[in-house]
Amino acid sequence: MTTHIALLRGINVSGHNMMKMDILKTTLENIGYKNVITYIQSGNVFVDTDEENPASVGFKIKQEIFKAFGHEVPVVVIGKTDLENCLKNNLFLKEKEVDTKKLYVAFVSIPLRSDSINDLKMSQVKPDEAYIDESRIYIKYSVGAGKTRFDQKYIEKKLNVTATIRNWNTVTQLLKMYEER
């Protein structure tokens, strides 16, 4: 069995794409996923399956959400290594007195080229900062996530990917939960 974490984008936000986590859990169990656990209402779901391909898992979850809830919800599936790499490779954590409340990670659907940072045109979103590591974009917002142009829509448009963003607290909590499984 492989444990995957499905990151659902844009659910239960401002009354849009509403779904109860207990119903989502039951829906995923009914299609064969084991040990389904959700974390907070914004769509972080652990599933165990014999399927090893994260893209296949994401596609199946996306289909089931549409069938059960009628919502077209993008899904990015990650594993434990992705979370561990977040902790290990986040250069912003090495800065003196960094405010972790301003740190976020955008998980994207495909591995990125090392020069993809140029495609983001960061000069258009300054003073926010970011850098890329495989299929993750580490973000440090100058003011906060709610007051920036540098959001998932911006990332998706510039890089032609599916993206979903999690704050640093959520990233560290997901790793802790993974390790406790």
C-alpha positions in Angstrom: 0.0 0.0 0.0 1.1 3.5 -0.8 0.0 6.5 1.2 -0.9 9.6 -0.9 -2.0 13.0 0.2 -4.5 14.6 -2.1 -4.5 18.4 -2.0 -7.9 19.7 -3.2 -8.0 23.2 -4.5 -10.7 25.7 -3.8 -13.1 23.8 -1.7 -15.1 25.3 1.2 -13.8 28.8 0.5 -16.3 31.7 0.7 -19.3 29.4 0.3 -17.9 27.8 -3.0 -17.4 24.1 -3.7 -18.8 23.2 -0.4 -18.3 19.6 0.8 -18.3 18.0 4.2 -15.2 16.1 5.0 -17.1 13.1 6.5 -19.0 12.7 3.3 -15.8 13.1 1.2 -14.1 10.4 3.5 -17.0 8.0 2.9 -17.0 8.7 -0.8 -13.3 7.8 -1.1 -13.7 4.7 1.1 -16.5 3.5 -1.1 -14.2 3.5 -4.2 -11.6 1.4 -2.4 -9.3 3.8 -0.6 -8.1 2.7 2.8 -7.3 4.7 6.0 -8.9 7.9 4.6 -8.1 10.8 6.9 -8.9 14.5 6.3 -7.2 17.5 7.8 -9.1 20.7 8.1 -11.9 21.8 5.8 -9.7 23.1 3.0 -9.1 19.7 1.4 -6.1 17.7 2.6 -6.9 14.0 2.4 -4.7 11.0 3.2 -5.5 7.8 1.3 -3.9 4.4 1.1 -4.1 2.5 -2.1 -2.2 -0.1 -4.2 -2.0 2.5 -6.9 1.5 4.0 -6.9 1.0 6.7 -9.6 0.0 10.0 -7.9 -1.5 11.4 -11.1 -3.8 8.4 -11.4 -4.9 8.8 -7.8 -5.6 12.5 -8.3 -7.6 11.8 -11.5 -9.7 9.2 -9.7 -10.4 11.5 -6.7 -11.3 14.3 -9.0 -13.8 12.1 -10.9 -15.4 10.9 -7.6 -15.7 14.4 -6.3 -17.5 15.5 -9.4 -19.9 12.5 -9.2 -20.6 12.9 -5.5 -20.6 16.7 -5.2 -20.9 18.1 -8.7 -17.8 20.2 -8.2 -14.9 20.4 -10.7 -12.1 20.4 -8.2 -8.4 20.4 -9.2 -6.4 17.8 -7.2 -2.6 17.6 -6.7 -1.3 14.4 -5.1 1.9 14.4 -3.1 3.7 12.0 -0.9 5.8 12.0 2.3 9.0 12.8 0.3 7.4 16.0 -1.0 6.7 17.1 2.6 10.1 16.1 3.8 11.7 18.1 0.9 9.6 21.1 1.9 11.3 21.1 5.3 14.7 20.4 4.0 14.8 22.7 0.9 12.9 25.8 2.1 15.6 28.4 1.9 13.4 31.0 3.6 13.7 29.0 6.8 17.4 29.8 6.9 16.7 33.6 7.1 17.2 35.2 10.4 13.9 35.8 12.2 11.7 34.7 9.3 8.0 35.0 10.0 6.7 31.5 9.2 3.1 33.0 8.9 4.2 34.5 5.6 5.6 31.2 4.2 3.6 29.1 1.8 4.3 26.3 -0.6 2.6 25.9 -4.0 2.4 22.3 -5.0 2.1 21.9 -8.8 0.9 19.1 -11.0 4.2 18.5 -12.9 7.9 18.8 -12.2 9.2 22.2 -13.2 12.3 23.2 -15.0 15.0 25.0 -13.0 14.5 28.1 -15.1 10.7 28.1 -14.6 11.2 30.9 -12.1 11.8 33.2 -15.0 8.3 32.4 -16.3 6.8 33.5 -13.1 7.9 37.1 -13.8 8.5 37.8 -10.1 9.1 41.5 -10.8 5.3 41.8 -11.3 4.6 40.6 -7.8 7.3 42.2 -5.8 8.0 42.5 -2.9 6.7 38.8 -2.6 9.5 36.3 -3.2 9.6 32.7 -4.5 11.8 30.0 -5.8 11.2 26.6 -7.4 12.3 23.2 -6.3 11.0 20.3 -8.5 7.2 20.5 -8.3 7.1 22.9 -5.4 7.2 26.7 -5.3 8.3 28.2 -2.0 6.7 31.5 -1.3 7.4 34.3 1.1 4.7 36.9 1.1 5.6 40.4 2.1 2.2 41.3 3.6 0.2 38.1 3.4 -1.6 35.7 1.1 -4.8 37.6 1.1 -3.2 40.8 -0.3 -1.1 39.6 -3.2 -1.4 39.0 -6.9 0.9 36.0 -6.5 -1.7 33.4 -6.0 -2.5 30.0 -7.5 -4.3 31.6 -10.5 -1.2 33.6 -11.2 1.0 30.6 -11.0 -1.3 28.5 -13.1 -1.5 31.1 -15.8 2.3 31.7 -16.0 3.4 28.1 -15.8 0.4 26.3 -17.4 0.1 23.9 -14.5 -2.5 23.0 -11.8 -1.4 24.5 -8.5 -2.6 24.5 -4.9 -1.1 26.5 -2.1 -0.7 25.6 1.6 0.6 27.7 4.4 3.6 26.6 6.3 1.7 25.5 9.3 -0.4 23.1 7.2 2.7 21.7 5.5 4.4 20.9 8.8 1.2 19.5 10.2 0.7 17.2 7.2 4.2 15.8 7.6 3.5 15.2 11.3 0.3 13.4 10.5 2.0 11.3 7.8 4.7 10.3 10.3 2.1 9.3 12.9 0.2 7.0 10.4 
